[in-house]
Structure formats: structure tokens, C-alpha cells
Amino acid sequence: MPTRAITVGGRRWDVSHSGRVTQYDRDEFSLLFVTADEGDKEVRVTRYSPLGARWRDQSLAEMTDDDLLRLFGYSQPSFTSPETGYKP
């Protein structure tokens, strides 16, 4: 599974698809933002509708860093999401 990396507030976040398939199949994908700076692992989750490719890997590859930063702004802590099993 391909990953990307962005920097937010001086912290590096690895971005990848969650692997979860929603009822909307190729119309909605989930992204995981994971950081492990200073030994503390933090996971954030967001969903988005792709504007171009309808395949997860290709859709992630087509996004710019600005797109990922915008989606990070909409992301929620892992304990609020079924993608992570509601675990922190």
C-alpha cells in the first residue's frame, strides 16, 4: 500500500489508505494520518471523495501536498472512527 508523507506543525505524518471499503465503494475513501514523533503514536482519520481516479492508490498519488494538508485539517482522532476500531 503506497504511502505519502506531509509535515504539519513540524511533525511528520505518514498518509495511507485505511483499507476500509465503505458502502460507496469507489466514491469515498478513508485516509490514515500516522505520526510517531517522540515515541507517542497518534492516528487521525478522514474520508474524501476523489475528484480524479476512482482507485485508492492512484487517487492518493494524484493528490498534491496542499490537498493532503486540507484533508488533515478535516481529520478526526482515531477513537472516533470505525476505520481504527475506535481505538486511540
Secondary structure as GFF3:
##gff-version 3
##sequence-region A 1 88
A	DSSP	beta_strand	4	8	.	.	.	ID=ss1
A	DSSP	beta_strand	11	17	.	.	.	ID=ss2
A	DSSP	beta_strand	29	35	.	.	.	ID=ss3
A	DSSP	three_ten_helix	37	39	.	.	.	ID=ss4
A	DSSP	beta_strand	42	48	.	.	.	ID=ss5
A	DSSP	alpha_helix	56	62	.	.	.	ID=ss6
A	DSSP	alpha_helix	65	74	.	.	.	ID=ss7
A	DSSP	beta_strand	76	77	.	.	.	ID=ss8
A	DSSP	three_ten_helix	78	80	.	.	.	ID=ss9
A	DSSP	three_ten_helix	82	84	.	.	.	ID=ss10
###
